[in-house]
Amino acid sequence: MSLIISNSLNSVSGIVFSDGATWTKTRRAVIKALKNFSHGSSSMENNIGEEVIALIEVIKENVGKPIIVNDMFDVAIVNIVWKLVAGKRYDLKDGKLRRLCDLITRSFKVVNMSGGLLTFMPFLRHVIPNLIGYNELRAIHNGIYKFISETIDYHKATLDTKNPRDVIDKLLIDTLEKQSETFTDEELQVTCRDLLEAGVETVSNTIVFMLLYLVRAPEVRTRLQDEIDRVVGTTRLPSLSDRSRMVYTEAVILETLRISSVAAVGIPHMALQDATLGEYVIPKGTFVLLAIHDLHNGCHWNNPHEFRPERFLTKEGNLIQSDWLMPFGYGKRRCIGEGLARSELFLFTTYLLQRFHLKIPEEDPLPSTEPHDGVTLSARKFRVIFQRRHSCM
């Protein structure tokens, strides 16, 4: 999807669809910038906690009422990523950011998991652009780029080379000082888009799937809340330092990542030379996709369609890290946001389940586990009633 838009701009840049020297340069610069702004530190935990607390305040306004949860986390997740990238957070009810979230969501749904005709026959965008969704995709990306371009322009106008505020500032300063080679305006825009889209859609969809499976499996939800009450209690907030003692919570997260497999296939890769895989010959230039959903729901797993966190626990209650679980990819192109995503999943889960019981409205059917297809998989719309667990909260 984004590959076609990048190609239409006469280049492939960013950190998702680029390769070779361009990818190496961009990834190195982005990782360096993220480290500069506390990616993976207590500051990151504070940023996540701030957004979860803001979301909880919104939920409190509707306690006891059915809430459609499918887009409930979008703005909070955008804020976490965008504070790192652009140094700014928005109110969860901000109209501008909600429109941006809508654009991101639509961009992932307008084509299918493998990219469809746009990826494999891109010339069709010149022949039947409306029929294959190219015009809609182009309009969506123009809207996203407009938001990003305005943000970059503001950073350029207010840049203090001695006091970088965020990732954009750091990349601009490195470019001025030639520390990471020159980033063109287009490369910077595409890189920001990659960080925004990849860091938002997958995490938000995974949290929604977790709620879906928790309301379908009350015994799992009860055991999860019992662990939160035992380890964290009710007088303080959960912390990332609690993770080592909350193996069942971690198992619930791993099982959600497995069974939902939001990124159903990996990012398209291309064979740079002829290769063999077992009895198969992969010619140079072939697009290769890792079938993550099939890997996570294949015969290796016992009853793979059953939501069972215990599959990630030993008989002694220790956590199992299975080599068959690859939600963030594998190898040198493994997702650079994995640490942030895992922290978000843990804190959103524990904050919400510490404070609220979850139930399906009596008049609603049990939500379907059948996903909506797209570049990523998303849950079909369903409603949840949040009920306070502890009066002091």
C-alpha positions in Angstrom: 0.0 0.0 0.0 2.5 2.7 1.2 5.0 1.2 -1.3 2.8 2.1 -4.2 2.3 5.7 -2.9 6.0 6.0 -2.4 6.7 4.7 -5.9 4.3 7.3 -7.2 6.4 9.9 -5.6 9.4 8.6 -7.5 11.2 7.0 -4.6 11.0 4.4 -1.9 12.1 5.8 1.4 11.3 5.6 5.1 12.0 2.5 7.3 9.3 0.1 6.2 9.5 -0.3 2.5 13.0 0.9 1.7 16.0 -1.3 1.4 19.8 -1.3 1.0 21.8 1.8 1.9 18.6 4.0 2.2 17.1 1.6 4.8 20.4 1.3 6.8 20.8 5.1 6.9 17.2 5.8 7.9 16.9 3.0 10.5 20.2 4.0 12.2 19.2 7.6 12.4 15.7 6.9 13.7 17.0 4.5 16.4 19.6 7.0 17.5 16.9 9.7 17.7 14.5 7.5 19.6 17.2 6.7 22.2 17.8 10.4 22.6 14.2 10.9 23.7 13.9 8.2 26.3 12.5 5.4 24.1 12.6 2.4 26.5 13.1 4.4 29.7 10.9 5.5 32.6 10.0 8.6 30.6 8.4 6.3 28.0 6.4 4.6 30.8 5.3 8.0 32.1 4.1 8.9 28.6 2.1 5.7 28.3 0.6 6.1 31.8 -0.5 9.6 31.1 -2.5 8.5 28.1 -4.1 5.5 29.8 -5.2 7.7 32.7 -6.6 10.2 30.2 -8.5 7.4 28.6 -9.8 6.1 31.9 -11.2 9.6 32.7 -13.1 9.4 29.4 -14.4 5.9 30.2 -15.5 7.1 33.7 -17.9 9.5 31.9 -19.7 6.5 30.5 -19.4 3.9 33.3 -22.3 1.5 33.1 -23.2 2.4 29.5 -22.4 0.4 26.4 -19.3 1.8 24.5 -18.1 0.9 21.0 -14.5 0.1 21.7 -13.0 -0.4 18.2 -11.6 3.1 17.9 -11.4 3.9 21.6 -7.6 3.6 21.8 -6.6 5.3 18.6 -6.0 8.9 19.9 -4.2 7.7 23.0 -1.8 5.5 21.0 -1.2 8.3 18.5 -0.3 10.6 21.4 2.3 8.2 22.7 4.0 7.9 19.3 3.6 11.5 18.3 5.0 12.8 21.6 8.2 11.0 20.8 8.3 12.0 17.2 6.9 15.5 17.3 6.9 16.5 21.0 3.1 17.1 21.1 0.1 15.4 22.6 -3.6 16.1 21.9 -6.7 16.0 24.0 -8.4 12.6 23.4 -11.5 14.4 22.1 -9.4 16.7 19.7 -11.2 16.8 16.3 -8.0 17.2 14.2 -6.3 14.2 15.7 -9.5 12.1 15.4 -9.6 12.9 11.7 -6.0 11.8 11.4 -6.8 8.5 13.2 -9.6 8.0 10.8 -7.3 8.5 7.9 -4.8 6.0 9.3 -7.5 3.4 9.9 -8.9 3.8 6.4 -5.5 3.5 4.9 -5.1 0.1 6.4 -8.5 -1.1 5.2 -8.6 0.1 1.6 -6.5 -2.8 0.4 -6.1 -6.4 1.5 -3.4 -8.1 3.5 -1.0 -8.8 0.6 -1.5 -5.4 -1.0 -3.7 -6.8 -3.7 -3.6 -5.6 -7.3 -1.9 -2.3 -6.3 1.2 -4.2 -5.1 1.5 -6.8 -7.8 0.1 -4.9 -10.8 0.9 -1.3 -9.9 0.5 -0.1 -13.6 -3.3 -0.5 -13.1 -3.4 2.7 -11.1 -3.0 4.5 -14.5 -5.8 2.5 -16.1 -8.6 1.9 -13.5 -7.5 4.0 -10.4 -11.0 4.2 -8.9 -11.8 0.5 -9.3 -8.7 -0.7 -7.5 -8.8 1.9 -4.8 -5.8 3.9 -5.8 -7.5 7.3 -5.9 -9.0 6.8 -2.4 -5.6 5.6 -1.1 -3.9 8.6 -2.7 -6.4 11.0 -1.1 -5.9 9.3 2.3 -2.2 9.6 2.1 -2.3 13.2 1.0 -4.3 14.0 4.1 -1.7 12.2 6.3 1.2 13.9 4.6 -0.5 17.3 5.0 -0.6 16.8 8.7 3.0 15.6 8.8 4.2 18.4 6.5 2.7 21.1 8.6 4.3 19.6 11.7 7.7 19.5 10.0 7.4 23.1 8.8 6.6 24.2 12.4 9.7 22.3 13.6 11.9 24.0 11.0 10.6 27.4 11.9 11.2 26.9 15.6 14.3 24.7 15.6 16.9 25.3 18.2 20.0 23.2 17.2 21.3 23.2 20.8 18.0 21.9 22.3 16.2 19.3 20.2 12.7 18.6 21.5 11.9 15.3 19.7 12.7 12.9 16.9 11.9 15.4 14.1 14.2 18.0 15.6 17.0 15.5 16.0 16.7 14.3 12.4 16.7 17.9 11.2 19.7 18.8 13.3 21.6 15.7 12.1 20.8 16.6 8.5 22.2 20.1 9.1 25.3 18.8 10.7 25.6 15.9 8.1 25.8 13.4 11.0 23.4 11.0 9.3 23.7 12.1 5.7 21.1 14.3 4.2 17.4 13.7 4.8 15.3 15.2 2.1 11.9 16.6 3.0 10.3 13.7 1.3 12.4 11.1 3.2 11.6 12.8 6.5 7.8 12.9 5.7 7.8 9.2 4.8 9.8 8.2 7.9 7.3 10.1 10.1 4.4 8.4 8.3 6.0 5.0 8.9 6.5 5.7 12.6 2.9 7.0 12.9 1.1 4.3 11.0 3.1 1.3 12.1 3.1 2.5 15.7 -0.6 3.1 16.0 -2.8 0.7 13.9 -1.3 -2.6 15.1 -1.2 -1.8 18.8 -4.7 -0.3 18.8 -6.1 -3.3 17.0 -4.3 -5.8 19.3 -5.7 -4.1 22.4 -9.3 -4.2 21.0 -8.8 -7.9 20.2 -7.7 -8.5 23.8 -10.9 -6.9 25.1 -12.9 -9.0 22.7 -11.3 -12.3 23.9 -11.5 -11.2 27.6 -15.2 -10.6 27.4 -15.6 -13.9 25.7 -13.6 -15.7 28.3 -14.6 -14.5 31.8 -12.5 -17.2 33.5 -9.4 -15.7 31.9 -10.5 -12.2 32.8 -11.0 -13.2 36.5 -7.6 -14.9 36.7 -6.0 -11.8 35.1 -7.6 -9.5 37.6 -6.8 -11.7 40.5 -3.1 -11.4 39.5 -3.3 -7.6 39.2 -5.0 -7.4 42.7 -2.3 -9.7 44.2 0.8 -8.1 42.7 -0.3 -4.4 42.3 -3.3 -4.0 44.7 -5.6 -1.1 44.6 -3.5 1.7 46.2 -1.0 2.3 43.4 -0.8 2.2 39.6 0.7 -0.8 37.8 4.3 -0.4 36.6 6.5 -2.0 34.0 8.6 -3.2 37.0 5.7 -5.5 37.9 5.9 -7.5 34.7 8.4 -10.1 36.0 5.9 -11.0 38.7 2.8 -11.0 36.5 3.4 -14.1 34.3 -0.3 -14.7 33.6 -0.8 -11.2 32.4 2.2 -11.6 30.1 0.8 -15.0 28.9 -2.6 -13.2 28.1 -0.7 -10.7 26.0 1.3 -13.3 24.2 -1.8 -15.3 23.4 -3.6 -12.2 22.1 -0.6 -11.5 19.9 -0.7 -15.0 18.6 -4.4 -15.5 18.0 -5.2 -12.1 16.6 -2.0 -11.8 14.4 -3.0 -8.3 13.5 -0.1 -8.0 11.1 -1.3 -11.1 9.2 1.6 -11.1 6.8 5.0 -9.5 7.0 6.2 -6.5 5.1 6.9 -7.5 1.4 10.5 -8.4 0.8 12.2 -9.0 -2.5 14.8 -11.8 -3.2 18.0 -10.0 -4.2 19.3 -13.2 -5.8 18.1 -16.7 -6.7 17.6 -18.8 -3.6 16.2 -22.2 -2.5 14.0 -22.9 0.4 13.7 -26.7 0.9 12.4 -28.0 -2.5 11.3 -24.5 -3.7 13.3 -22.2 -5.9 12.8 -18.5 -5.3 13.9 -16.5 -8.4 15.7 -13.2 -8.0 13.2 -10.3 -7.9 10.4 -12.4 -6.3 8.2 -10.7 -3.6 8.3 -12.7 -0.4 5.7 -12.4 2.4 5.9 -14.1 5.8 2.5 -15.7 6.5 2.4 -14.7 10.2 -1.3 -15.5 10.7 -0.8 -19.0 9.3 2.3 -19.5 11.4 0.4 -18.4 14.6 -2.7 -20.5 13.8 -1.1 -23.6 12.3 -0.9 -27.2 13.4 2.1 -26.5 15.7 -0.3 -25.0 18.2 -2.7 -27.4 20.0 -6.3 -26.1 19.3 -5.0 -22.9 17.7 -8.4 -21.2 17.5 -8.9 -21.5 21.3 -7.9 -18.5 23.4 -5.8 -20.2 26.0 -3.0 -18.1 27.7 -1.9 -21.3 29.6 -0.2 -22.5 26.4 2.5 -19.9 27.2 3.0 -21.2 30.8 5.0 -24.2 32.1 3.5 -26.6 34.7 5.6 -24.7 37.2 4.0 -21.4 36.2 6.9 -19.9 34.3 6.5 -18.0 31.0 7.3 -19.7 27.7 8.9 -17.6 25.0 8.1 -19.7 21.9 10.2 -19.4 18.7 7.0 -20.0 16.8 5.6 -16.6 17.9 6.8 -13.7 15.6 4.3 -10.8 15.9 7.0 -8.2 15.4 8.8 -10.0 12.5 12.2 -11.6 12.6 15.8 -10.8 11.9 17.5 -7.5 11.3 14.2 -5.9 10.0 12.3 -6.8 13.2 10.0 -4.0 14.3 12.0 -1.2 16.0 8.9 -0.3 18.0 8.5 -3.7 19.6 9.6 -2.6 23.1 7.2 0.3 23.1 4.3 -1.8 21.8 4.9 -4.5 24.5 5.0 -1.8 27.2 1.8 -0.2 25.8 0.0 -3.6 25.8 1.0 -4.3 29.4 0.1 -0.9 30.8 -3.2 -0.5 29.0 -4.3 -4.0 30.0 -3.3 -3.7 33.7 -4.6 -0.1 34.2 -8.0 -0.9 32.7 -8.5 -4.3 34.3 -7.4 -2.9 37.7 -10.2 -0.4 37.6 -13.0 -1.9 35.5 -15.1 -5.1 35.1 -15.9 -5.7 31.5 -19.2 -7.1 30.2 -21.2 -7.4 27.0 -24.6 -5.6 27.0 -27.4 -8.2 27.6 -29.0 -7.3 24.3 -25.8 -7.8 22.3 -24.6 -11.1 20.9 -21.2 -12.4 21.9 -18.7 -10.5 19.6 -17.4 -12.4 16.6 -13.7 -13.4 16.4 -13.9 -13.2 12.6 -11.8 -10.2 11.7 -12.2 -7.5 9.1 -9.6 -8.0 6.4 -7.1 -5.3 5.3 -3.4 -4.6 5.5 -3.9 -5.4 9.1 -6.7 -7.4 10.7 -9.2 -5.6 12.9 -12.1 -6.7 15.1 -15.7 -6.3 14.0 -17.6 -3.6 15.9 -18.7 -4.6 19.4 -19.8 -2.9 22.6 -18.5 -3.2 26.1 -19.9 -2.0 29.4 -17.2 -0.8 31.8 -18.1 -1.1 35.5 -16.0 0.2 38.4 -14.2 -2.5 40.4 -13.0 -0.5 43.3 -14.8 2.6 44.8 -11.5 4.3 45.6 -10.6 4.4 41.9 
